[in-house]
Amino acid sequence: MGADLTLLRRGAKPGELAELERALGQAIHPSVRAALLRHDGSRDLLGESIEWQLLNAREVCEMRRDWGTAAPTGWWPLAANEPRLLCVDGRGCVMEVDVDFEERPRAIAASVAAWLTAIAPPPRVRPDDGLVPLIEQLVADGELELAEGASLDQLADAIRERMTDGDDAKQRATLALAALIRSALVEEVYLDEAALARRLAALT
């Protein structure tokens, strides 16, 4: 299970980070800076399977200042769940350590970007083929009823798989129509099949 994305805060503004860097007297690690621009911390632990709370920009800089010489050179805090921390080392790797740096660090990810992508993948980019808007319109017009728990994207993907098999637009539309009507994702189709086939053919 990934992170609860609703707990992630909006990214920090570059001007805010610059002000904190001036107060701290040093530049924030580039990888940590990029992470803060993406998400300025989180409001709580990120989920049952991700027991970390992302630090916000002010917390990152305050913790880095308070470390003094206790932390290894070039290390920066990223997330916390006391008494454990996630830090970025001088190479940019994400490491798990105890707050007092007494135990041997444990490698978590090769980079901050890799760790963030693993816990909070970027949103899925829909193919711009018009299928999802068409299905959405059919549902809105009462011509198509999705099965309970089914999504527009799931049905669009099921139809796409069949639309690549035909030799011409008409054949691809016929296959797509069969996939749509027989799909377990569809509860009922009320639109005339010929009319639906024409609309699908227009997309192929």
N, C-alpha and C positions, 0 to 999 in steps of 0.2 A: 504494500500500500504506500502511495506517495504522500507528500506533504499536504496538509490542509491549506490550500492556496488562499483561503479567506483570511488566514492569519498573517500573511505576508504584507508588510507595509509598502506603500509607494516608495519609489526610489528617492534618494536624497538629491538635492540640487547641487550642481557643481560649486556654486557660490558658498553654500553651507560647508561643503568639504574644505574649500580653500580657507575659510575662516577658522575652522578647527585645526587645519594644518599650521596656520600662522601661530595660533595659540600654543600648539604643541611644539613648534619649532622644527618640524620635520615633515616630509611628505608621507602620506599614507602609502603602504605597499600597493603597487599597481593592481594586483589581483583583488585585494580587499576593497580598493577604491571602486573597481568595476562592479563588484558585488553590491556595494552600498548604493551605487547609482541605479542598480536593478531593483534592489529591495533594501530599504533602510530599516533593517531589522524585522522582527516579527513580534506579534502581540503576546505570544505564549509559546509553549513547546509546539513543534510543528505537527505532531501526531503521535499516535500510539506506537508506531514503528520507527518514528524519527524523534527521538527524545532530546532534541536540541532547540534552543531558542536563539534565533539569529540576533546578534547585537546590533544596535543602531549606531550611527556614526559617532555620536557623542560618547556612547559607552565604549566603543572601540578605542577612541583616542584617550579617554580617561584611564582605561585599563592599561593601555600601552605606556602611559606616563607613570602610572603607579607601579608598574613592574620594575622600573629602574634597570638595574643590572641583573635582576633575578632570572629573566628570560634569556634564552640564547639570542645572539645577535641576529637582527633582521626578522625576528618573529613578530607576528601580529595576531591579535585575537579575532575570531570570526563568529563563534557561537558558544553558548554555555549551557551547562546543566550541572551546577555545582554538586560535588567538587571536581567535575570534569570540564575541560575546555576543548574546543576545536580551534586550532591555530594554523596560520599559514607560515611555513618556514621560509628561509632565505631563498630556496629554490622555487617557491610557489606551490609546494605540495601541502595538502591538508593533513594535519597531524592531530591525534587525540592525546592530550596530556592531563595530568592532575594540576590543580591550581597553583601548587607550590613547585612544580617542575622537579619533583623528586623521583618520579618513576620514569622508566624508559618510554619515550613517545611511541605511539602506534600509528603507522601510515593508514590513512583513510581513503584518500583520492590523489590522483596525480596533479590536480589543479582545482582551484575554486570553481571554475566554470564546469568542470566535469562533475563535481559534487553537487552543485546547484541543479544541473541538468538531470542528474540521477534522482534527486528528491522532488524536483518540480519541473518536469519536462515542459518545453515550450508548447503552446497550443497547436493542435493539429491544423495544418493548412489544407483547406478543402480544394479539390480539383475544380477549376473554373469551367465546368462542362454543363452547367445549368441544371443538373439533375436534382440537387437539393432544393433549389427554388421551385422547380416543377412539382416535386412531391409535396413541398410545403403548401403550394397553391392548391393542389388536389385535396389535401387534408382540410385546408381552410374552406374550400368550396363544398365539402361534404361528399366528394366523389371517391375518396379513399379513406379507409379507417385503419390506422396502425394497430397492431396487436399490443396488448398491455406490456409495457416495459421496452418496446421497440423504439428506436430513434430514427430520425431522418437520415443521419449519416450511415447507420447500419444498413438501411434499405437501399440507399444510393450505392453503397459498396457492393451489395449483392447483385444489383442490376448491372453495375459496371463490369463485373466479372463475366457476364454473358454478352455484353455489348461488343466485346472485342472478338467474338467468334465468327460473326457473319461476314460474308463477302461484300455485301452492299448495305446501304442504309436501311432498306426495307427488311432485309433478313436480320440485321442487327436489332432493329426495332421489334421484330417478331420474337426474337430470343429474349430481349429485355422484358417484353410484355409477359412472356411465359414465366420468367424469373420473378416478376413482380406479383403476378396472380397466385403462383404456387408457393411463394415465400411464407415461411412461418412468421415472418415479421408483419404480415398483412392480415388483418381480421376480415376485411371485406372490400371489394372493388365495386363501386356503383356506376362508374363511367362506362359507356359503350366501348367495347374492346377496339373497334375500328378507330374511333376517335382518339383513344388512348395511344394506339399504335402510331397514329399520325403525329401526335405530340412527341412521342419518343423518337420517331424518325427524324424530326426536325433537329434533334440534339446530336444525331450521329452523322 
